Amino acid sequence: MDKVGETTLVLDLSALEHNFHYLRSKIAPTTKFMAVVKAFAYGSDMVAIAKKLESLGVDYFAVAYVGEGSLLRNAGIKTPILVLHPLAVNFEEMIDRCLEPNIYSLKILEQFVSAAKTKNQENYPIHIKFNTGLNRLGFKKVDIDVLVSHLKGSKELKVVSTFSHLAASEDPDEKAFSNNQINSFLALSDELSQELVHIPMRHMLNTSGIINYPEAQFEMVRSGIGLYGYGNEAAVDAELKPIATLKTIISQIHEIPANESVGYNRAFKSERARKTATLPIGHADGIGRQYGKGKASVLIHGKKAPIIGNVCMDMIMVDVTDIDCAEGDEVIVFGPESSAEQFASSAQTISYEILTAISQRVKRLVLNP
């Protein structure tokens, strides 16, 4: 991999291809695959990721908001796109860009019907979300009769899928809860489908669900974090390849005498002579203050250099006392050698958070498009 001269997120799309094929191998050939590319494709590069996945034959994309879907359409993406959290103010744009809404409440349904009528739509594709225990968005059993009444009275809409979301698919201790969610979803989907002219697809499994509950793959599955190289458990992580490597360089090296402090609020005080390196990356780039004070480390020439003191907006300082290094040398924050999951766990958080936190001011370098 080429060396960088500034803070750069290097994205290897050959790793993305590997992860896609691995996840596809876990489902039936006839099962459709929805790729989740919300939040700039989990902090990477939404357009580059979507173009690669489209070339690999993905069946659907999922984004969080309409603006994300419009970004993909502007880039020439033709694959169907589900918007997971549509807001009424964006419905006309959604229809103009052929984006498909998650309908999760009666109010949203009524508002979308109104927008569809205004735009003279007929059989516009929508997706119905059921709340089976995550208690975030979605209809419950008590809503079905009114939902059916609204859908039957609207020629503007066509339900192309029903779906739900497992709350703890990676946790073996919650297997009973997950199975109860699956059974609830089946019952709700069947009850709704019996009232519709067209039988919709069903999808419920996320990345961990694909691995742990293959019997519930139904007509389609959804994967987000797995595509980017993380599987929520060590055995799956070993089969996947992280696509993103966050690199930076050493800007300056300091010799710190004993009893000197480093950084804001003198959060680090040297008990003996030490050597520190200052790096051009900070909390404005996504490395939050929770990683400071020795909790997280970066790699320099394969050796761990702990972050010392408080993380600054644009810089961090690391301890390189025992590392032979020089100004301009490359630094790995996370990547295949030291994963984002490991980096995140040092601050008691998860890979999703550190990946999606990487600022848009950080340069992206795409390999193997």
C-alpha positions in Angstrom: 0.0 0.0 0.0 1.4 3.4 -0.9 2.6 5.7 1.9 0.6 8.9 2.5 1.9 12.4 3.3 -1.2 13.5 5.3 -4.0 12.1 7.3 -5.8 9.7 4.8 -8.5 7.1 5.0 -7.3 4.4 2.5 -10.2 2.3 1.1 -9.4 -1.1 -0.5 -12.4 -2.1 -2.6 -10.9 -5.6 -3.2 -11.6 -6.2 0.5 -15.1 -5.0 0.0 -15.5 -7.5 -2.9 -14.2 -10.3 -0.7 -16.6 -9.4 2.1 -19.6 -9.2 -0.2 -18.8 -12.7 -1.7 -18.3 -14.1 1.8 -21.7 -12.8 3.0 -23.4 -13.9 -0.2 -22.0 -17.4 0.4 -24.0 -17.6 3.6 -27.4 -17.2 1.9 -29.3 -19.0 -0.8 -28.5 -18.0 -4.4 -32.1 -16.8 -4.8 -32.0 -14.6 -1.7 -31.6 -10.9 -2.6 -28.9 -8.8 -1.0 -29.4 -5.2 0.3 -26.2 -3.3 1.0 -26.5 -0.6 3.7 -24.4 2.4 2.7 -25.8 5.1 5.0 -23.6 7.5 6.9 -21.2 7.9 3.9 -21.0 4.1 3.7 -20.0 3.7 7.4 -17.6 6.6 7.2 -15.8 5.6 4.0 -16.9 6.8 0.5 -20.6 6.2 -0.3 -20.3 6.7 -4.1 -17.2 4.6 -4.5 -18.6 1.8 -2.3 -22.0 1.9 -4.1 -20.5 1.8 -7.6 -18.3 -1.2 -6.6 -21.3 -3.1 -5.1 -23.5 -2.2 -8.1 -20.9 -3.8 -10.4 -20.9 -6.9 -8.1 -24.7 -7.3 -8.6 -26.1 -6.1 -5.3 -30.0 -6.0 -5.4 -30.8 -3.0 -3.2 -29.1 -0.2 -1.3 -30.3 1.2 2.0 -29.6 4.7 3.2 -30.8 6.6 6.3 -32.0 9.8 4.7 -33.2 11.2 1.3 -30.1 13.4 0.8 -27.9 10.2 0.9 -30.1 8.6 -1.7 -30.0 11.7 -3.9 -26.2 11.7 -3.7 -26.2 8.2 -5.1 -28.6 9.0 -7.9 -26.4 12.1 -8.8 -23.5 9.7 -9.1 -25.4 7.5 -11.6 -26.5 4.7 -9.3 -29.5 2.9 -10.8 -30.1 0.1 -8.2 -33.3 0.5 -6.0 -32.6 2.5 -2.9 -34.6 2.1 0.4 -34.6 5.2 2.6 -34.7 3.9 6.2 -35.8 7.1 8.0 -37.6 9.3 5.5 -39.0 12.6 6.7 -42.1 14.3 5.2 -40.3 17.4 4.2 -38.2 15.4 1.6 -41.0 13.4 0.1 -41.2 15.3 -3.2 -37.5 15.0 -3.7 -37.7 11.3 -2.8 -40.3 10.7 -5.6 -38.3 12.8 -8.1 -35.2 10.7 -7.4 -37.0 7.3 -7.4 -36.2 6.6 -3.8 -38.3 4.1 -1.8 -39.5 5.0 1.7 -39.7 3.0 4.8 -43.3 3.6 6.0 -43.1 3.2 9.8 -46.2 5.0 11.1 -49.7 6.0 10.1 -48.8 9.7 10.0 -45.8 9.0 7.7 -48.1 6.9 5.5 -50.7 9.6 5.2 -48.1 12.2 4.4 -46.5 10.0 1.7 -49.9 9.2 0.2 -50.5 13.0 -0.1 -47.1 13.6 -1.7 -47.7 10.7 -4.1 -51.1 12.1 -5.1 -49.5 15.5 -5.7 -46.9 13.9 -8.0 -49.6 11.8 -9.8 -48.0 8.5 -8.8 -49.5 5.0 -9.1 -48.1 1.8 -7.5 -45.1 3.7 -6.1 -42.9 1.2 -4.2 -42.9 1.5 -0.4 -41.6 -0.7 2.4 -43.5 -1.4 5.6 -41.5 -1.5 8.9 -42.7 -3.7 11.8 -41.5 -3.0 15.3 -40.8 -6.5 16.8 -38.9 -5.4 19.9 -36.2 -2.9 19.0 -38.8 -0.2 19.8 -37.3 2.4 17.5 -39.5 2.7 14.4 -42.3 0.6 13.0 -45.9 -0.6 13.2 -47.2 -3.0 15.8 -49.9 -5.6 15.6 -52.5 -3.2 16.9 -51.9 -1.0 13.8 -52.5 -3.6 11.2 -56.2 -3.1 10.6 -55.9 0.7 10.1 -52.7 0.1 8.0 -54.6 -2.3 5.7 -57.5 0.1 5.4 -55.1 2.9 4.3 -53.2 0.7 1.8 -56.4 -0.7 0.2 -57.7 2.8 -0.3 -54.5 4.1 -2.0 -53.8 3.2 -5.6 -50.8 5.5 -5.4 -48.7 2.9 -3.4 -47.4 -0.6 -3.8 -45.9 -2.5 -0.8 -42.7 -4.1 -2.2 -41.4 -5.4 1.1 -42.0 -5.8 4.8 -39.1 -5.7 7.2 -38.0 -5.5 10.8 -34.7 -5.3 12.7 -33.2 -7.7 15.1 -32.1 -6.0 18.4 -29.4 -8.4 19.5 -28.5 -10.8 16.6 -24.9 -11.0 17.7 -25.6 -12.0 21.3 -26.1 -15.7 21.9 -27.6 -15.0 25.3 -30.5 -13.2 23.5 -31.3 -16.1 21.2 -34.8 -16.6 22.6 -35.5 -12.9 22.2 -34.3 -12.9 18.6 -36.3 -16.0 17.8 -39.4 -14.3 19.3 -38.7 -11.3 17.1 -38.5 -13.5 14.0 -41.7 -15.3 14.8 -43.5 -12.0 15.5 -42.3 -10.6 12.2 -43.5 -13.7 10.3 -46.9 -13.4 11.9 -47.2 -9.6 11.2 -46.0 -10.0 7.6 -48.4 -12.9 6.9 -51.3 -10.9 8.4 -50.6 -7.9 6.2 -49.7 -9.9 3.0 -53.1 -11.7 3.1 -54.8 -8.4 2.6 -52.5 -7.2 -0.3 -52.8 -7.9 -4.0 -49.0 -8.2 -4.4 -47.1 -10.4 -2.0 -44.1 -8.3 -0.7 -40.6 -9.5 -0.1 -39.5 -9.9 3.6 -36.2 -9.0 5.1 -35.0 -9.0 8.7 -31.4 -10.1 8.9 -28.5 -7.8 9.5 -24.9 -8.9 9.3 -24.9 -10.9 12.5 -28.4 -12.3 11.6 -27.0 -13.6 8.3 -24.4 -15.6 10.3 -26.5 -16.7 13.2 -30.1 -17.0 11.9 -29.8 -18.2 8.2 -33.2 -19.8 8.5 -34.7 -16.3 8.6 -33.2 -15.0 5.5 -36.6 -15.0 3.7 -36.5 -13.2 0.3 -33.7 -10.6 1.2 -31.1 -9.8 3.8 -29.4 -6.5 4.7 -25.7 -6.1 5.5 -23.9 -3.0 6.7 -20.9 -3.5 9.0 -20.0 -6.9 7.5 -19.4 -5.3 4.1 -16.8 -3.0 5.7 -15.0 -5.9 7.3 -16.4 -6.4 10.8 -18.7 -9.2 12.0 -19.3 -8.5 15.7 -17.6 -11.7 16.7 -14.0 -12.8 16.4 -14.7 -15.9 14.3 -16.5 -13.8 11.7 -14.0 -11.0 11.8 -11.3 -13.5 10.9 -13.2 -14.3 7.6 -13.7 -10.6 6.7 -11.2 -7.9 5.6 -11.4 -4.4 6.9 -11.7 -2.1 3.9 -10.5 1.1 5.6 -7.1 2.0 6.9 -6.7 5.3 8.7 -3.2 6.6 8.2 -1.4 9.8 9.3 2.2 10.9 9.7 4.5 12.3 12.5 4.6 16.1 12.3 7.1 16.7 15.1 9.0 14.8 17.8 9.7 16.2 21.2 12.1 15.2 24.0 10.1 15.6 27.2 12.1 15.9 30.4 10.9 14.4 33.7 8.1 16.4 35.4 7.0 18.1 32.2 3.4 18.1 31.0 2.0 17.5 27.5 -1.2 19.0 26.0 -4.2 20.8 27.3 -4.9 20.9 31.0 -1.6 19.2 31.5 -3.4 15.9 31.3 -0.1 14.0 30.9 2.9 14.6 33.2 6.1 12.7 32.6 7.5 10.8 35.5 10.7 10.4 33.6 12.3 11.6 30.4 10.1 10.6 27.4 9.9 11.1 23.7 6.6 12.1 22.1 5.3 12.5 18.5 2.6 14.9 17.4 0.2 13.7 14.7 -2.0 15.8 12.5 -5.3 14.2 13.5 -7.7 15.0 16.3 -11.3 15.1 17.5 -12.3 17.2 14.5 -11.2 14.2 12.4 -13.2 11.7 14.4 -10.7 10.7 17.1 -12.7 11.7 20.2 -11.3 12.8 23.5 -12.4 9.4 25.0 -9.3 7.9 23.2 -6.8 10.1 25.1 -5.0 9.6 28.3 -3.4 6.3 27.3 -6.6 4.5 26.4 -6.0 4.0 22.7 -2.8 3.4 20.8 -1.6 3.9 17.2 1.0 1.8 15.3 4.3 3.2 14.3 6.7 0.7 12.5 4.5 -2.1 13.9 4.8 -0.9 17.5 2.1 0.5 19.8 2.3 4.2 20.6 -0.3 5.2 23.2 -2.1 8.5 22.9 -1.0 10.7 25.9 -2.8 13.6 27.4 -6.0 15.0 26.0 -6.9 14.7 22.3 -6.8 18.1 20.6 -9.1 19.4 17.9 -6.5 18.8 15.1 -3.7 16.9 16.8 -2.8 14.0 19.1 0.4 13.3 20.9 1.7 9.7 21.3 4.5 8.2 23.4 7.3 7.0 21.1 10.0 6.7 23.8 10.7 3.1 22.9 10.1 3.4 19.1 12.8 4.3 16.6 11.0 6.8 14.4 11.4 10.2 12.7 9.3 13.2 11.6 7.4 12.3 8.4 7.1 8.6 9.3 3.8 6.8 8.7 1.3 6.1 11.5 -1.5 3.6 11.4 -4.5 4.5 13.5 -6.5 1.5 12.5 -6.7 -1.0 9.6 -6.1 -4.7 9.0 -3.0 -4.7 11.2 -4.9 -3.2 14.2 -8.6 -3.1 13.6 -11.1 -0.3 14.2 -12.9 -2.7 16.6 -9.7 -3.0 18.7 -9.2 0.8 18.6 -12.8 1.5 19.6 -12.9 -1.1 22.4 -10.1 0.8 24.1 -12.6 3.5 24.8 -15.5 1.0 25.5 -17.3 1.7 22.3 -17.8 -0.1 19.0 -16.3 -0.2 15.5 -19.4 1.5 14.0 -18.8 4.6 16.0 -15.2 5.2 15.2 -15.7 4.3 11.5 -18.7 6.7 11.0 -17.0 9.4 13.0 -14.1 9.9 10.5 -14.5 13.5 9.4 -15.2 14.4 5.8 -12.1 16.7 5.9 -10.0 13.5 6.0 -8.7 12.7 2.5 -10.1 9.4 1.0 -7.9 7.3 -1.2 -9.7 4.5 -3.1 -7.7 1.5 -4.2 -8.9 -1.2 -6.6 -12.1 0.5 -7.8 
